[in-house]
Amino acid sequence: MNCRCKGVCKTLKYRDTYDIRMGRNAYRLGYRRCSECEYYIMNKIKCPCCGDYLRRKPRNNRSRRLYNEVMGI
């Protein structure tokens, strides 16, 4: 399956409908990241824009280490 950003996430209506955050440290607050649209979205499993599954954990070592410290893993 080929997931592509449809540009819906850039509209103001989309941002008002879904709890979206940009920036770092959102994983610790319970957000999930869409790797295609590059937004953090709360309380979803798939991105409403592109349909891609959202990542629950960070990928790079430094962020992963901080995430694990905060979550107590």
Contacts in CASP RR format, 6 or more apart in sequence:
PFRMAT RR
TARGET T0000
AUTHOR 0000-0000-0000
METHOD contacts of the structure
MODEL  1
MNCRCKGVCKTLKYRDTYDIRMGRNAYRLGYRRCSECEYYIMNKIKCPCC
GDYLRRKPRNNRSRRLYNEVMGI
3 36 0 8 1.000
3 47 0 8 1.000
3 50 0 8 1.000
3 51 0 8 1.000
3 52 0 8 1.000
4 36 0 8 1.000
4 50 0 8 1.000
5 36 0 8 1.000
5 37 0 8 1.000
5 49 0 8 1.000
5 50 0 8 1.000
6 49 0 8 1.000
6 50 0 8 1.000
7 37 0 8 1.000
7 49 0 8 1.000
8 14 0 8 1.000
8 48 0 8 1.000
8 49 0 8 1.000
9 15 0 8 1.000
9 20 0 8 1.000
9 34 0 8 1.000
9 37 0 8 1.000
9 39 0 8 1.000
9 47 0 8 1.000
9 48 0 8 1.000
9 49 0 8 1.000
9 50 0 8 1.000
14 20 0 8 1.000
14 48 0 8 1.000
14 49 0 8 1.000
18 41 0 8 1.000
18 42 0 8 1.000
18 44 0 8 1.000
18 48 0 8 1.000
19 31 0 8 1.000
19 41 0 8 1.000
19 42 0 8 1.000
19 43 0 8 1.000
20 39 0 8 1.000
20 40 0 8 1.000
20 41 0 8 1.000
20 42 0 8 1.000
21 29 0 8 1.000
21 31 0 8 1.000
21 39 0 8 1.000
21 40 0 8 1.000
21 41 0 8 1.000
21 42 0 8 1.000
22 38 0 8 1.000
22 39 0 8 1.000
22 40 0 8 1.000
23 40 0 8 1.000
24 63 0 8 1.000
25 66 0 8 1.000
26 33 0 8 1.000
26 40 0 8 1.000
27 33 0 8 1.000
27 40 0 8 1.000
27 56 0 8 1.000
27 57 0 8 1.000
27 58 0 8 1.000
27 63 0 8 1.000
27 67 0 8 1.000
28 66 0 8 1.000
28 67 0 8 1.000
28 70 0 8 1.000
28 71 0 8 1.000
30 42 0 8 1.000
31 40 0 8 1.000
31 41 0 8 1.000
31 42 0 8 1.000
32 40 0 8 1.000
32 41 0 8 1.000
32 42 0 8 1.000
32 44 0 8 1.000
32 45 0 8 1.000
32 54 0 8 1.000
32 55 0 8 1.000
32 56 0 8 1.000
33 39 0 8 1.000
33 40 0 8 1.000
33 41 0 8 1.000
33 54 0 8 1.000
33 55 0 8 1.000
34 40 0 8 1.000
34 41 0 8 1.000
34 47 0 8 1.000
34 49 0 8 1.000
34 50 0 8 1.000
34 52 0 8 1.000
34 54 0 8 1.000
34 55 0 8 1.000
35 52 0 8 1.000
35 55 0 8 1.000
36 47 0 8 1.000
36 49 0 8 1.000
36 50 0 8 1.000
36 52 0 8 1.000
37 47 0 8 1.000
37 49 0 8 1.000
37 50 0 8 1.000
37 52 0 8 1.000
39 47 0 8 1.000
41 47 0 8 1.000
41 48 0 8 1.000
41 54 0 8 1.000
44 54 0 8 1.000
45 53 0 8 1.000
45 54 0 8 1.000
46 52 0 8 1.000
46 53 0 8 1.000
46 54 0 8 1.000
47 53 0 8 1.000
47 54 0 8 1.000
57 64 0 8 1.000
57 67 0 8 1.000
58 64 0 8 1.000
58 66 0 8 1.000
58 67 0 8 1.000
67 73 0 8 1.000
END
